[in-house]
Amino acid sequence: MKRLLSVLVLASVGTCGFAADVIYLKGAEAKDALAKYETALGQNPDDFEALKSAGIILHQISRTAPDKQRVETAEQYLKQAQKLHPDDQEVAGWLGSVITMKALFETDPGKQTFFVKSGTRLLDKAVQKDPDNLVVRLTRAYNSMELPVFLKRTSFAVVDFKHYLALCESRECPAEHLADARGKLAEAEKILAENR
């Protein structure tokens, strides 16, 4: 399960909306933004922007500094955001990833499997409902690639990175992010080839 520590090292994507701005915050900037969104939630617990953004920030901080309470708080924020906007597939994707991350804090293989399966189901549904959303595709791609090979999710990473790269042919995706996606695609294809 240690490979899960690097779940969702998302490449930056050109998306619309406030949440895209918080995905890449780090250190003090992330903490300041989180404080701002949590203050907003203290004033209005149903502030969708604040819920989604705070959930994403907590998720991203937990990638490098795993913390059970932080992941659970991210899950609560994203679940509330999903109740407010059930058709937002980015929220569904992030929520799926957060649920997958909960496996990091379990020693019981049954519970680890439960969280991974629950999270990946949400990711799969998000991709099915919004297949051309760059964030949703990359969320599932990185999640699938970082899960242990025996869970047989690497093929999803290959499909998603290929689809992302195809979408970027008609959209403006930063060159460094295209290069990262190509590199991760090659890595995922190699993993698949070695585990046939």
C-alpha positions as CSV (number, residue, x, y, z in Angstrom):
1,M,0.0,0.0,0.0
2,K,3.0,2.3,0.1
3,R,2.5,3.0,-3.6
4,L,-0.7,4.7,-2.6
5,L,1.3,7.5,-1.1
6,S,1.9,8.9,-4.5
7,V,-1.7,8.6,-5.7
8,L,-2.8,11.5,-7.9
9,V,0.3,13.4,-8.6
10,L,-1.8,15.3,-11.1
11,A,-0.3,17.2,-14.0
12,S,-1.6,20.7,-14.3
13,V,-4.5,21.0,-16.6
14,G,-6.2,24.0,-18.2
15,T,-9.7,23.7,-16.7
16,C,-12.4,26.2,-16.0
17,G,-13.4,27.1,-12.5
18,F,-12.1,27.9,-9.1
19,A,-11.0,24.4,-8.1
20,A,-8.4,24.3,-10.9
21,D,-6.6,27.1,-9.1
22,V,-6.2,25.2,-5.9
23,I,-5.0,21.9,-7.2
24,Y,-1.4,22.9,-7.4
25,L,-1.0,25.0,-4.2
26,K,1.7,23.9,-1.9
27,G,3.1,24.8,1.5
28,A,2.1,28.1,3.0
29,E,-0.1,29.0,0.0
30,A,-2.1,25.8,0.4
31,K,-2.5,26.4,4.1
32,D,-3.6,30.0,3.6
33,A,-6.1,29.1,0.9
34,L,-7.5,26.3,3.1
35,A,-7.9,28.7,6.0
36,K,-9.8,31.1,3.6
37,Y,-12.1,28.3,2.4
38,E,-12.7,27.0,5.9
39,T,-13.5,30.5,7.2
40,A,-16.0,30.8,4.3
41,L,-17.5,27.4,5.4
42,G,-17.9,28.7,8.9
43,Q,-20.1,31.5,7.5
44,N,-21.9,29.3,5.0
45,P,-21.6,25.5,5.4
46,D,-23.2,25.1,1.9
47,D,-20.7,27.1,0.0
48,F,-20.0,24.8,-2.9
49,E,-16.8,26.5,-4.1
50,A,-15.4,26.4,-0.6
51,L,-16.3,22.7,0.0
52,K,-14.8,21.6,-3.3
53,S,-11.7,23.7,-3.0
54,A,-11.0,22.8,0.6
55,G,-11.5,19.1,-0.2
56,I,-9.0,19.3,-3.0
57,I,-6.4,21.2,-1.0
58,L,-6.7,18.6,1.9
59,H,-6.4,15.8,-0.6
60,Q,-3.3,17.3,-2.2
61,I,-1.6,18.0,1.2
62,S,-2.3,14.4,2.2
63,R,-0.5,13.1,-0.9
64,T,2.9,14.2,0.6
65,A,1.9,14.2,4.3
66,P,-0.7,11.5,4.8
67,D,-2.9,12.2,7.8
68,K,-6.1,10.2,8.6
69,Q,-8.0,13.1,10.0
70,R,-7.1,15.3,7.0
71,V,-8.3,12.7,4.5
72,E,-11.5,12.2,6.5
73,T,-12.1,15.9,6.5
74,A,-11.5,16.1,2.7
75,E,-14.0,13.3,2.3
76,Q,-16.6,15.1,4.4
77,Y,-16.2,18.3,2.3
78,L,-16.4,16.5,-1.0
79,K,-19.4,14.5,0.1
80,Q,-21.2,17.7,1.0
81,A,-20.1,19.3,-2.3
82,Q,-21.5,16.3,-4.1
83,K,-24.8,16.6,-2.3
84,L,-25.1,20.3,-3.5
85,H,-24.0,19.5,-7.1
86,P,-24.4,15.7,-7.7
87,D,-23.6,16.2,-11.4
88,D,-20.1,17.6,-10.9
89,Q,-17.9,14.8,-12.0
90,E,-14.7,16.4,-10.8
91,V,-16.1,16.3,-7.3
92,A,-17.0,12.7,-7.8
93,G,-13.4,12.0,-9.1
94,W,-11.7,13.7,-6.2
95,L,-14.0,12.0,-3.7
96,G,-13.2,8.7,-5.3
97,S,-9.5,9.4,-4.9
98,V,-9.9,10.5,-1.3
99,I,-11.8,7.3,-0.4
100,T,-9.0,5.3,-2.1
101,M,-6.5,7.1,0.1
102,K,-8.2,5.9,3.2
103,A,-6.6,2.5,2.5
104,L,-3.3,4.0,3.6
105,F,-4.5,4.1,7.2
106,E,-5.8,0.5,7.4
107,T,-3.9,-2.6,8.3
108,D,-6.8,-5.0,7.6
109,P,-6.5,-6.1,3.9
110,G,-10.3,-6.4,3.7
111,K,-10.8,-2.7,4.7
112,Q,-8.0,-1.6,2.4
113,T,-9.7,-3.5,-0.5
114,F,-13.1,-2.0,0.4
115,F,-11.7,1.6,0.3
116,V,-9.9,1.0,-3.0
117,K,-12.9,-0.6,-4.6
118,S,-15.3,2.1,-3.4
119,G,-13.0,4.9,-4.5
120,T,-12.3,3.4,-7.9
121,R,-16.0,2.8,-8.6
122,L,-16.6,6.5,-8.1
123,L,-13.8,7.3,-10.4
124,D,-15.1,4.9,-13.1
125,K,-18.6,6.4,-12.9
126,A,-17.1,9.9,-13.2
127,V,-15.2,9.0,-16.3
128,Q,-18.3,7.3,-17.7
129,K,-20.5,10.3,-17.1
130,D,-17.9,13.0,-18.3
131,P,-15.4,11.1,-20.5
132,D,-13.8,14.3,-22.0
133,N,-13.1,16.1,-18.7
134,L,-9.4,16.5,-18.4
135,V,-9.4,16.5,-14.6
136,V,-11.5,13.5,-14.3
137,R,-9.4,11.5,-16.8
138,L,-6.1,12.4,-15.1
139,T,-7.5,11.8,-11.6
140,R,-8.4,8.2,-12.6
141,A,-5.2,7.7,-14.7
142,Y,-2.9,8.6,-11.8
143,N,-5.1,6.7,-9.2
144,S,-5.1,3.6,-11.4
145,M,-1.4,3.7,-12.1
146,E,-0.4,4.1,-8.5
147,L,-2.5,1.3,-7.1
148,P,-0.7,-2.1,-6.7
149,V,-0.5,-4.0,-10.0
150,F,-2.4,-7.0,-8.6
151,L,-5.6,-4.8,-8.5
152,K,-5.4,-4.7,-12.3
153,R,-6.1,-1.0,-12.7
154,T,-3.0,-0.1,-14.8
155,S,-5.0,-0.7,-18.0
156,F,-7.3,2.2,-17.0
157,A,-4.3,4.4,-16.7
158,V,-3.2,3.5,-20.2
159,V,-6.7,4.3,-21.6
160,D,-7.0,7.6,-19.6
161,F,-3.6,8.9,-20.5
162,K,-4.2,8.1,-24.2
163,H,-7.6,9.8,-24.1
164,Y,-6.1,12.8,-22.3
165,L,-3.4,13.2,-25.0
166,A,-6.0,12.8,-27.7
167,L,-8.1,15.5,-26.1
168,C,-5.1,17.8,-25.9
169,E,-4.7,17.7,-29.6
170,S,-7.7,20.0,-29.9
171,R,-7.2,21.9,-26.6
172,E,-4.4,24.0,-25.2
173,C,-2.6,21.8,-22.8
174,P,0.8,23.0,-21.4
175,A,3.8,21.3,-23.1
176,E,5.3,20.1,-19.8
177,H,2.0,18.4,-18.9
178,L,1.8,16.7,-22.2
179,A,5.3,15.5,-21.7
180,D,4.4,14.2,-18.2
181,A,1.4,12.4,-19.5
182,R,3.4,10.8,-22.3
183,G,6.0,9.6,-19.8
184,K,3.4,8.2,-17.5
185,L,1.6,6.5,-20.4
186,A,4.9,4.8,-21.3
187,E,5.5,3.8,-17.7
188,A,1.9,2.3,-17.5
189,E,2.3,0.4,-20.8
190,K,5.6,-1.0,-19.5
191,I,3.9,-2.1,-16.2
192,L,1.2,-3.8,-18.2
193,A,3.7,-5.6,-20.5
194,E,5.7,-6.8,-17.5
195,N,2.7,-8.2,-15.8
196,R,0.9,-10.2,-18.5
